[in-house]
Amino acid sequence: MTTKTARSDRVTATREAILTTAERLFAEHGVYAVSNRQISEAAGQGNTAAVGYHFGTKADLVRAIVRKHTAEMERIRDRMVAEAGESDDPRDWIACMVRPAAEHLAALGNPTWFARFSAQVTTDPALRDIFADDALSSPSMVKTLEGLKRCLPELPPEVRAERSAMMRQLLVHMNAERERALADGTATPRQNWHDAATGMIDAIVGIWMAPVTPAS
């Protein structure tokens, strides 16, 4: 092994250790409650400036963690979108939103931290756009949203906006709650991630297809 290759391998290992440690600490404590120094020390780095050296700002670190996971989720969604084709069943498109995260988290084993990390980031006004930009701008997600819009009933704009917000809350926070319960060893309503995703799909379909009470 050449000196250059050995150095490259060390850099890769250091970056991975920082990403994994930061994801866990951010998930457990919140992004701004954790300092770069704490991340460096917990990742076993003697240089407390390692986070800044390898990733730059905290926002850059958050973006790197998001992209580490969304690449695999995008691959899963690509497959599902291709299978959905031109479906006019909203359930197929909602599944394209729900199942990639569930399938990815299941593959990671237990414990995982990405769902709780996502919940922390999406509730932070300074960081949530990072998550949204990556999640909503991907080609497969654009196709998913177009497919869902195509087969939803006509809804007043304010109802559509309200139900979109409800769906986002379920997508993020139900996964975070399940992940937390699994990490703590407490009971969960569903036996596995696949079944949990099925339950969430049912609930989101119900939200979109529910009747609208006329304004009084």
C-alpha beads as a LAMMPS data file, in Angstrom:
LAMMPS data file: protein, C-alpha beads

216 atoms
215 bonds

1 atom types
1 bond types

-500.0 500.0 xlo xhi
-500.0 500.0 ylo yhi
-500.0 500.0 zlo zhi

Masses

1 110.0

Atoms # bond

1 1 1 0.000 0.000 0.000
2 1 1 1.411 3.379 -1.002
3 1 1 1.719 6.257 1.432
4 1 1 -0.872 8.196 -0.578
5 1 1 -3.367 5.321 -0.441
6 1 1 -2.822 4.819 3.283
7 1 1 -3.439 8.514 3.922
8 1 1 -6.600 8.434 1.786
9 1 1 -7.890 5.437 3.758
10 1 1 -7.212 7.223 7.058
11 1 1 -9.046 10.327 5.880
12 1 1 -12.026 8.221 4.758
13 1 1 -12.124 6.374 8.088
14 1 1 -11.882 9.649 10.016
15 1 1 -14.700 11.249 8.034
16 1 1 -16.917 8.179 8.527
17 1 1 -16.231 8.140 12.276
18 1 1 -17.128 11.819 12.527
19 1 1 -20.318 11.393 10.484
20 1 1 -21.518 8.415 12.516
21 1 1 -20.716 10.077 15.843
22 1 1 -22.268 13.409 14.881
23 1 1 -25.446 11.698 13.679
24 1 1 -25.817 9.874 16.999
25 1 1 -25.106 12.927 19.158
26 1 1 -27.359 15.188 17.097
27 1 1 -30.152 12.589 17.273
28 1 1 -29.876 12.248 21.038
29 1 1 -29.225 15.864 22.049
30 1 1 -30.103 18.200 19.169
31 1 1 -27.797 19.796 16.636
32 1 1 -26.914 22.999 18.453
33 1 1 -26.575 21.349 21.849
34 1 1 -23.519 19.458 20.556
35 1 1 -20.219 21.193 19.857
36 1 1 -17.664 20.253 17.230
37 1 1 -15.223 19.581 20.058
38 1 1 -17.629 17.057 21.621
39 1 1 -18.046 15.307 18.262
40 1 1 -14.277 15.139 17.697
41 1 1 -13.632 13.734 21.158
42 1 1 -16.456 11.175 20.948
43 1 1 -15.191 10.092 17.520
44 1 1 -11.756 9.423 19.013
45 1 1 -10.018 12.296 17.272
46 1 1 -7.073 13.816 19.116
47 1 1 -7.468 17.018 17.105
48 1 1 -10.555 18.794 18.442
49 1 1 -10.733 20.833 15.230
50 1 1 -11.201 17.670 13.130
51 1 1 -14.867 18.343 12.396
52 1 1 -14.206 21.779 10.968
53 1 1 -11.189 20.520 9.019
54 1 1 -13.089 17.694 7.323
55 1 1 -16.556 19.228 6.929
56 1 1 -16.458 22.991 7.420
57 1 1 -19.504 24.464 9.132
58 1 1 -22.100 22.625 11.191
59 1 1 -24.555 23.064 8.314
60 1 1 -22.055 21.352 6.002
61 1 1 -21.780 18.469 8.460
62 1 1 -25.574 18.131 8.652
63 1 1 -25.751 18.136 4.841
64 1 1 -23.128 15.386 4.641
65 1 1 -25.101 13.200 7.076
66 1 1 -28.317 13.748 5.119
67 1 1 -26.656 12.860 1.815
68 1 1 -25.031 9.765 3.292
69 1 1 -28.505 8.312 3.846
70 1 1 -30.595 9.854 1.085
71 1 1 -28.420 8.316 -1.633
72 1 1 -29.577 4.831 -0.627
73 1 1 -33.168 5.963 -0.086
74 1 1 -33.162 7.508 -3.554
75 1 1 -32.064 4.187 -5.043
76 1 1 -34.996 2.437 -3.361
77 1 1 -37.434 5.124 -4.478
78 1 1 -36.151 4.964 -8.064
79 1 1 -37.083 1.289 -8.148
80 1 1 -40.528 1.930 -6.649
81 1 1 -41.294 4.812 -9.014
82 1 1 -40.418 2.614 -11.983
83 1 1 -42.750 -0.085 -10.639
84 1 1 -45.553 2.461 -10.094
85 1 1 -45.407 3.539 -13.734
86 1 1 -48.468 5.674 -14.474
87 1 1 -50.511 4.424 -11.528
88 1 1 -53.636 6.367 -10.630
89 1 1 -53.741 4.872 -7.122
90 1 1 -52.545 7.409 -4.506
91 1 1 -51.435 4.520 -2.307
92 1 1 -48.666 3.639 -4.773
93 1 1 -47.223 7.162 -4.653
94 1 1 -47.541 7.486 -0.896
95 1 1 -45.680 4.185 -0.626
96 1 1 -42.885 5.773 -2.679
97 1 1 -42.585 8.384 0.069
98 1 1 -42.867 6.062 3.059
99 1 1 -41.105 2.810 2.226
100 1 1 -37.613 4.035 1.200
101 1 1 -36.865 5.348 4.697
102 1 1 -38.390 2.299 6.387
103 1 1 -36.501 -0.113 4.140
104 1 1 -33.247 1.787 4.667
105 1 1 -33.630 1.876 8.449
106 1 1 -34.470 -1.830 8.529
107 1 1 -31.312 -2.621 6.572
108 1 1 -29.166 -0.635 9.033
109 1 1 -30.197 -2.818 11.975
110 1 1 -30.604 -1.571 15.530
111 1 1 -29.839 0.912 16.932
112 1 1 -30.142 3.563 14.242
113 1 1 -30.147 7.343 14.644
114 1 1 -31.100 8.761 11.266
115 1 1 -34.851 9.048 11.937
116 1 1 -34.260 10.941 15.204
117 1 1 -31.566 13.041 13.552
118 1 1 -34.057 13.906 10.788
119 1 1 -36.654 14.950 13.359
120 1 1 -34.118 17.239 15.057
121 1 1 -33.081 18.838 11.771
122 1 1 -36.565 19.327 10.337
123 1 1 -37.733 21.167 13.466
124 1 1 -34.781 23.564 13.396
125 1 1 -35.571 26.712 11.355
126 1 1 -31.903 27.230 10.503
127 1 1 -31.377 23.704 9.180
128 1 1 -34.657 22.281 7.895
129 1 1 -34.129 23.680 4.384
130 1 1 -31.035 21.480 4.062
131 1 1 -33.166 18.394 4.586
132 1 1 -36.012 19.644 2.414
133 1 1 -33.754 20.667 -0.465
134 1 1 -32.154 17.233 -0.698
135 1 1 -35.332 15.260 -0.061
136 1 1 -37.736 17.169 -2.296
137 1 1 -35.472 18.000 -5.236
138 1 1 -34.400 14.451 -6.086
139 1 1 -35.712 13.213 -9.471
140 1 1 -37.596 10.281 -7.971
141 1 1 -39.280 12.462 -5.349
142 1 1 -40.339 14.971 -8.008
143 1 1 -41.949 12.107 -9.951
144 1 1 -43.559 10.809 -6.758
145 1 1 -45.108 14.169 -5.924
146 1 1 -46.344 14.574 -9.495
147 1 1 -47.885 11.098 -9.408
148 1 1 -49.620 11.772 -6.095
149 1 1 -50.962 15.131 -7.238
150 1 1 -52.346 13.524 -10.381
151 1 1 -54.577 11.085 -8.510
152 1 1 -55.740 13.084 -5.496
153 1 1 -59.290 14.447 -5.314
154 1 1 -59.888 18.130 -5.906
155 1 1 -59.230 19.945 -2.645
156 1 1 -59.317 23.600 -1.635
157 1 1 -55.773 25.045 -1.595
158 1 1 -55.804 25.531 2.180
159 1 1 -56.888 21.910 2.740
160 1 1 -54.202 20.619 0.388
161 1 1 -51.557 22.667 2.225
162 1 1 -52.830 21.478 5.606
163 1 1 -52.814 17.821 4.607
164 1 1 -49.355 18.130 3.081
165 1 1 -48.126 19.406 6.447
166 1 1 -49.825 16.502 8.246
167 1 1 -48.158 14.048 5.889
168 1 1 -44.714 15.579 6.486
169 1 1 -45.197 15.327 10.237
170 1 1 -46.081 11.633 10.019
171 1 1 -43.219 10.858 7.632
172 1 1 -40.627 12.339 9.968
173 1 1 -41.891 11.887 13.492
174 1 1 -43.468 8.439 13.365
175 1 1 -40.171 6.980 12.172
176 1 1 -38.339 8.879 14.907
177 1 1 -40.703 7.546 17.574
178 1 1 -40.303 3.981 16.362
179 1 1 -36.523 4.316 16.182
180 1 1 -36.414 5.704 19.720
181 1 1 -38.554 2.856 21.042
182 1 1 -36.358 0.254 19.347
183 1 1 -33.198 1.839 20.756
184 1 1 -34.749 1.904 24.244
185 1 1 -36.059 -1.657 23.982
186 1 1 -39.676 -0.621 24.518
187 1 1 -42.756 -1.978 22.759
188 1 1 -43.764 -0.743 19.302
189 1 1 -47.223 -0.961 17.704
190 1 1 -45.875 -2.865 14.682
191 1 1 -43.470 -5.779 14.669
192 1 1 -41.082 -4.548 11.966
193 1 1 -40.295 -1.563 9.739
194 1 1 -42.216 -3.002 6.792
195 1 1 -45.412 -3.310 8.815
196 1 1 -44.867 0.119 10.371
197 1 1 -44.594 1.577 6.871
198 1 1 -47.832 -0.147 5.873
199 1 1 -49.607 1.428 8.830
200 1 1 -48.250 4.852 7.950
201 1 1 -49.314 4.475 4.314
202 1 1 -52.832 3.582 5.488
203 1 1 -52.945 6.664 7.703
204 1 1 -51.668 9.054 5.016
205 1 1 -54.092 7.675 2.426
206 1 1 -56.836 8.291 4.982
207 1 1 -55.696 11.875 5.494
208 1 1 -55.727 12.667 1.772
209 1 1 -59.006 10.908 1.010
210 1 1 -60.937 12.153 4.054
211 1 1 -64.042 14.262 3.335
212 1 1 -63.756 18.016 3.719
213 1 1 -66.174 19.684 6.128
214 1 1 -67.694 22.746 4.441
215 1 1 -66.653 26.075 5.975
216 1 1 -69.258 27.439 8.345

Bonds

1 1 1 2
2 1 2 3
3 1 3 4
4 1 4 5
5 1 5 6
6 1 6 7
7 1 7 8
8 1 8 9
9 1 9 10
10 1 10 11
11 1 11 12
12 1 12 13
13 1 13 14
14 1 14 15
15 1 15 16
16 1 16 17
17 1 17 18
18 1 18 19
19 1 19 20
20 1 20 21
21 1 21 22
22 1 22 23
23 1 23 24
24 1 24 25
25 1 25 26
26 1 26 27
27 1 27 28
28 1 28 29
29 1 29 30
30 1 30 31
31 1 31 32
32 1 32 33
33 1 33 34
34 1 34 35
35 1 35 36
36 1 36 37
37 1 37 38
38 1 38 39
39 1 39 40
40 1 40 41
41 1 41 42
42 1 42 43
43 1 43 44
44 1 44 45
45 1 45 46
46 1 46 47
47 1 47 48
48 1 48 49
49 1 49 50
50 1 50 51
51 1 51 52
52 1 52 53
53 1 53 54
54 1 54 55
55 1 55 56
56 1 56 57
57 1 57 58
58 1 58 59
59 1 59 60
60 1 60 61
61 1 61 62
62 1 62 63
63 1 63 64
64 1 64 65
65 1 65 66
66 1 66 67
67 1 67 68
68 1 68 69
69 1 69 70
70 1 70 71
71 1 71 72
72 1 72 73
73 1 73 74
74 1 74 75
75 1 75 76
76 1 76 77
77 1 77 78
78 1 78 79
79 1 79 80
80 1 80 81
81 1 81 82
82 1 82 83
83 1 83 84
84 1 84 85
85 1 85 86
86 1 86 87
87 1 87 88
88 1 88 89
89 1 89 90
90 1 90 91
91 1 91 92
92 1 92 93
93 1 93 94
94 1 94 95
95 1 95 96
96 1 96 97
97 1 97 98
98 1 98 99
99 1 99 100
100 1 100 101
101 1 101 102
102 1 102 103
103 1 103 104
104 1 104 105
105 1 105 106
106 1 106 107
107 1 107 108
108 1 108 109
109 1 109 110
110 1 110 111
111 1 111 112
112 1 112 113
113 1 113 114
114 1 114 115
115 1 115 116
116 1 116 117
117 1 117 118
118 1 118 119
119 1 119 120
120 1 120 121
121 1 121 122
122 1 122 123
123 1 123 124
124 1 124 125
125 1 125 126
126 1 126 127
127 1 127 128
128 1 128 129
129 1 129 130
130 1 130 131
131 1 131 132
132 1 132 133
133 1 133 134
134 1 134 135
135 1 135 136
136 1 136 137
137 1 137 138
138 1 138 139
139 1 139 140
140 1 140 141
141 1 141 142
142 1 142 143
143 1 143 144
144 1 144 145
145 1 145 146
146 1 146 147
147 1 147 148
148 1 148 149
149 1 149 150
150 1 150 151
151 1 151 152
152 1 152 153
153 1 153 154
154 1 154 155
155 1 155 156
156 1 156 157
157 1 157 158
158 1 158 159
159 1 159 160
160 1 160 161
161 1 161 162
162 1 162 163
163 1 163 164
164 1 164 165
165 1 165 166
166 1 166 167
167 1 167 168
168 1 168 169
169 1 169 170
170 1 170 171
171 1 171 172
172 1 172 173
173 1 173 174
174 1 174 175
175 1 175 176
176 1 176 177
177 1 177 178
178 1 178 179
179 1 179 180
180 1 180 181
181 1 181 182
182 1 182 183
183 1 183 184
184 1 184 185
185 1 185 186
186 1 186 187
187 1 187 188
188 1 188 189
189 1 189 190
190 1 190 191
191 1 191 192
192 1 192 193
193 1 193 194
194 1 194 195
195 1 195 196
196 1 196 197
197 1 197 198
198 1 198 199
199 1 199 200
200 1 200 201
201 1 201 202
202 1 202 203
203 1 203 204
204 1 204 205
205 1 205 206
206 1 206 207
207 1 207 208
208 1 208 209
209 1 209 210
210 1 210 211
211 1 211 212
212 1 212 213
213 1 213 214
214 1 214 215
215 1 215 216
